Amino acid sequence: MKKILLSVALTALIALLALPAAAADNGFYLGASFGQSGIKINDVDDDLDGVDFSGSATAYKVFAGFRFLTFLAVEGSYVDFGAPDDYLEALDGTVQTDVTGYDAFAVGLLPLGIADIFAKVGFISWDASISGQVGGEAQSQSEDGTDPAYGLGVQFRIKSFAIRGEVEYFDIEGAEYVYMYSIGGCYTF
């Protein structure tokens, strides 16, 4: 009886270990996500210390990637953080930002049957503008750059389709924080 139970337990263990590898759908994938972005910039105006911008907006991204191993993928996307705005009393006006970018990530995945937990690290090449009516006068300035980016998420797979939720943090120079959390889907070809 013990031999039968041991055989059944070993067979079940081997089947459970093989399940994540069998469930992973490797290959090229395309997807889109939408969610919320948050941006905070300290000292918006060089002449006035302590004038900070903080806003959030609806954001979206479209992405493509290639999962070449069960545990490893590369991914790139176009991200639009929306147009957050904030009323700045010290400047007597409403200021609006517009930040977009292209990012690239190395993605590490932990397959758990029909789900994956993933972490990613990479960079974003961004363009930003800040504009508004300040003291009755229209003002605008633009910047761009390339900075580190990070993310965490989970996805649930149904055959070649996946539903995913994630949080991404973009370490953009000059901003206290830029983040995006989103939910979306992707299809593996």
Secondary structure as GFF3:
##gff-version 3
##sequence-region A 1 189
A	DSSP	alpha_helix	2	23	.	.	.	ID=ss1
A	DSSP	beta_strand	27	41	.	.	.	ID=ss2
A	DSSP	beta_strand	53	69	.	.	.	ID=ss3
A	DSSP	beta_strand	72	80	.	.	.	ID=ss4
A	DSSP	beta_strand	85	88	.	.	.	ID=ss5
A	DSSP	three_ten_helix	89	91	.	.	.	ID=ss6
A	DSSP	beta_strand	93	112	.	.	.	ID=ss7
A	DSSP	beta_strand	115	134	.	.	.	ID=ss8
A	DSSP	beta_strand	137	158	.	.	.	ID=ss9
A	DSSP	beta_strand	161	170	.	.	.	ID=ss10
A	DSSP	beta_strand	177	188	.	.	.	ID=ss11
###
